[in-house]
């Protein structure tokens, strides 16, 4: 086979409009450099990079795309998959360490260690994940000129950068404590919104790649996970915000009882609980009784809690499904890169 002039099949050529001279009559970007192939012979080569024109007439299937680009996408998914595994591992280790310290009564260090170390590692893992997303959203060299506006690919990059910046703002809370509570709450709320947008953008971009593999089952599963995660995350954010607003006015300060008393008049419909604390003074320990009378939770709060539990379970299911799809995409892109290397001819010097 002549590696410098791969002739397109008759079936492919019949779908490409040609002019009276038998040259390409429509704008089709070169699969390697994006150069417009209009006016070129289907049997010729791209004047910009020397890639056979015939390879640009097969459509945008990944096995006919630039193998270097497809392999770069697969490499990006390797970084993302590694970040997912590391985050899961560190989360399990952190939970075990916190449980061990709590069981030993060492609760004083829970605000700094061991939470500070995994939080720092989380920043490094987030940086690696951001690098993976950046590689996985590398522009297709065959479609650079046709891409304009805020596409799904560009939106993935934007949301990933914003999520990483939010993580940088939230991390100092474990060092300075309550001094940055307002900033942390605002950043977390903003981060939740960005995460929902990022989910839709990333899975929309992934679904388009699935159609270029092509794998309709993978594309269909991606669409289901996209709407599942997007809806459940949105409901969790809505329920959390609503519950926080409605319960803000229900919080009442504790009732402090003078020394020597054992209880306080309970509010209507409330229960009374006595808690004894030791206050060390100059004359020695003194027991000061105090009473707390929390109001009974309203019925809607229980309904909101049930809704949060259901959404949390659904998020877990769709989350594991998304991880499974991530590894499927990783395998599919690696196979597509191998096919592209077999079907592509090396560009002549």
DAPE-V56361 format. One record per backbone hydrogen bond with DSSP energy under -1.0 kcal/mol. NH is the residue of the N-H (numbers start at 1). CO is the residue of the C=O. Records with the same first field share a line. If there is no record, write none. Layout:
NH->CO + CO
This chain:
13->9
14->10
15->12
16->13
19->23
22->19
24->40
25->17
30->35
34->30
37->28
39->24
40->37
44->41
46->51
50->46
53->44
55->52
56->53
57->54
62->212
64->61
65->62
70->66
71->67
72->68
73->69
74->70
75->71
76->72
77->73
78->74
79->75
80->76
81->77
82->78
83->79
84->80
85->81
86->82
87->83
88->84
89->85
90->86
91->87
92->88
93->89
94->90
95->91
96->92
97->93
98->94
99->95
100->96
101->97
102->98
103->99
104->100
106->101
107->105
110->107
113->109
116->112
118->114
119->115
120->116
121->117
122->118
123->119
124->120
125->121
126->122
127->123
128->124
129->125
130->126
131->127
132->128
133->129
134->130
135->131
136->132
137->133
138->135
143->140
151->149
155->151
156->152
157->153
158->154
159->155
160->156
161->157
162->158
163->159
164->160
165->161
166->162
167->163
168->164
169->165
170->166
171->167
173->170
174->171
175->172
176->172
177->173
181->178
184->180
185->181
186->182
187->183
188->184
189->185
190->186
191->187
192->188
193->189
194->190
195->191
196->192
197->193
198->194
199->195
200->196
201->197
202->198
203->199
204->200
205->201
206->202
207->203
208->204
209->205
210->206
211->207
215->210
219->215
220->216
221->217
222->218
223->219
224->220
225->221
226->222
227->223
228->224
229->225
230->226
231->227
232->228
233->229
234->230
235->231
236->232
237->233
238->234
239->235
240->236
241->237
242->238
243->239
244->240
245->241
246->242
247->243
255->291
261->258
270->267
273->292
275->290
277->288
279->286
281->284
286->279
288->277
290->275
291->255
292->273
303->299
304->300
305->301
306->302
307->303
308->304
309->305
310->306
311->307
312->308
313->309
314->310
315->311
316->312
317->313
318->314
319->315
320->316
321->317
322->318
323->319
324->320
325->321
326->322
327->323
328->324
329->325
330->326
331->327
332->328
333->329
334->330
335->331
336->332
337->333
338->334
339->335
340->336
341->337
342->338
343->339
344->340
